[in-house]
Amino acid sequence: MSEEILINITPMESRVAVVENGVLQEVHVERTQRRGIVGNIYKGRVVRVLPGMQAAFVDVGLERAAFIHAAEISTREGSAVESIAALVHEGQSLVVQVTKDPIGSKGARLTTHLSIPSRYLVYMPRTRHVGISLKIEEESERERLKKVVADCVASEGIEHEGGFILRTAAEGAGADEILADIRYLRRLWDQIAGQMQTASAPTVIYEDLSLALRTLRDLVSPRIEKIRIDSRETFQKVLQFVTELMPEIADHLEHYPGERPIFDLYGVEDEIQKALERKVMLKSGGYLIIDPAEAMTTIDVNTGAFVGHRTLEETIFKTNLEAATAIARQLRLRNLGGIIIIDFIDMEDEEHQRQVLRTLEKQLERDHAKTNIIGITVLGLVQMTRKRTRESLEQVLCEPCSCCQGRGKLRTAETICYEIFREILREARAYQAEGYLVLANQKVVDRLLDEESGNVADLEAFIGRPIKFQVEGTYSQEQYDVVLL
């Protein structure tokens, strides 16, 4: 499978596209004025302790106070304490790391279990554990990597100074590469530890890498054939980073100087627009309806125009198989997280159900975010979760509609007309006026003067006052005002 990474840099934002076989699979966007903060380490101050929730709010210098649960706080010795009141108190300074960006009305999520990633390792200064990514499955390789880390740690004399997790990228890495990473992480931790002692709260102590460099650290795999960057300045920074930490991928880097925008090469801009739509068409003629909400995301599968060639069961099975592949891609592309409920078309054949679930599981294996398929409910719904650490593509690029307040629906012109009639009646009973002027949207005024003209005449006769209408071009369909004359 051919994979490429496209990196588009402008002064306002950085964007990364992961393309597999010419098809967009992932998009990452980082605005210069609104960079993500996952991985950042802060020295914060506890502003409120919530014993009932076993949690606390911490001021780390952001717009909203961040949230930390008791389970994410440990004593100096590393043994967790159950009661939040025994762990922190208001006014206390606390060194914390962000595990989830602020999303919607929720503040950032924090932990005191600090971790610092490099190319092959994650350093955990407050534990002595050595772990290995579950995606490295071969037992002999797992044992080899454990021994490599143990030997490197012993040679550096740091057996009692933190722990490590070997990342998926460490598979096949040599002892020299692992040792270079350990030394890099230790130097970085010494800098952070020094700032922890001298910095005043609230302040940022360590910031994660920029999007372009994080992409190289986190997303590059042996399958990546090209990494194309359209900014010469960023290309030079990336080249320096790669030379120091990832020399094996230096040959894959390429500066793209073309006049045609780099995202236009594979139709990325069009795919981003489609990823913001509710309806996703399948090649067979079926379609998905994707509805993200605060609590969960629901995905509905429909056969649409696809009628198949043999039986209804075959049509349903083929649609669900295609949908399983499309859903895995959409989750990555839209960066949807949390609880996800998938309503596949009902299948009577249990083997068909198993094949659809296996297809979904297989397609999700390439997802960099942790996913977990829980199973099928008695109603035939597939339950799954996907780890959410950053805002979804929709949350980054969009905001709730000012007309419908994010509902996705508008009250009809007819409904607004009847609301106006009721408002005029209330005003007539409460105040003495010579007449009434209604300011409303063009569509509403048109209906008042046409379909509702008879009702308007009856209302004028009932209240004994004239009613006039005026179009307000800036009003949405649901906005109106009734003015006393």
Secondary structure as GFF3:
##gff-version 3
##sequence-region A 1 485
A	DSSP	beta_strand	3	9	.	.	.	ID=ss1
A	DSSP	beta_strand	13	20	.	.	.	ID=ss2
A	DSSP	beta_strand	23	31	.	.	.	ID=ss3
A	DSSP	beta_strand	41	50	.	.	.	ID=ss4
A	DSSP	three_ten_helix	51	53	.	.	.	ID=ss5
A	DSSP	beta_strand	55	59	.	.	.	ID=ss6
A	DSSP	beta_strand	66	69	.	.	.	ID=ss7
A	DSSP	three_ten_helix	70	72	.	.	.	ID=ss8
A	DSSP	three_ten_helix	84	86	.	.	.	ID=ss9
A	DSSP	beta_strand	93	100	.	.	.	ID=ss10
A	DSSP	beta_strand	109	111	.	.	.	ID=ss11
A	DSSP	beta_strand	116	117	.	.	.	ID=ss12
A	DSSP	beta_strand	121	124	.	.	.	ID=ss13
A	DSSP	beta_strand	130	132	.	.	.	ID=ss14
A	DSSP	alpha_helix	139	156	.	.	.	ID=ss15
A	DSSP	beta_strand	163	166	.	.	.	ID=ss16
A	DSSP	three_ten_helix	168	170	.	.	.	ID=ss17
A	DSSP	alpha_helix	175	198	.	.	.	ID=ss18
A	DSSP	beta_strand	203	206	.	.	.	ID=ss19
A	DSSP	alpha_helix	211	219	.	.	.	ID=ss20
A	DSSP	beta_strand	224	229	.	.	.	ID=ss21
A	DSSP	alpha_helix	232	245	.	.	.	ID=ss22
A	DSSP	three_ten_helix	247	252	.	.	.	ID=ss23
A	DSSP	beta_strand	253	255	.	.	.	ID=ss24
A	DSSP	three_ten_helix	262	264	.	.	.	ID=ss25
A	DSSP	alpha_helix	268	274	.	.	.	ID=ss26
A	DSSP	beta_strand	279	281	.	.	.	ID=ss27
A	DSSP	beta_strand	287	292	.	.	.	ID=ss28
A	DSSP	beta_strand	296	302	.	.	.	ID=ss29
A	DSSP	alpha_helix	312	334	.	.	.	ID=ss30
A	DSSP	beta_strand	338	343	.	.	.	ID=ss31
A	DSSP	alpha_helix	350	364	.	.	.	ID=ss32
A	DSSP	beta_strand	371	376	.	.	.	ID=ss33
A	DSSP	beta_strand	382	386	.	.	.	ID=ss34
A	DSSP	alpha_helix	393	397	.	.	.	ID=ss35
A	DSSP	alpha_helix	413	430	.	.	.	ID=ss36
A	DSSP	beta_strand	436	440	.	.	.	ID=ss37
A	DSSP	alpha_helix	442	449	.	.	.	ID=ss38
A	DSSP	alpha_helix	453	463	.	.	.	ID=ss39
A	DSSP	beta_strand	467	471	.	.	.	ID=ss40
A	DSSP	beta_strand	480	484	.	.	.	ID=ss41
###
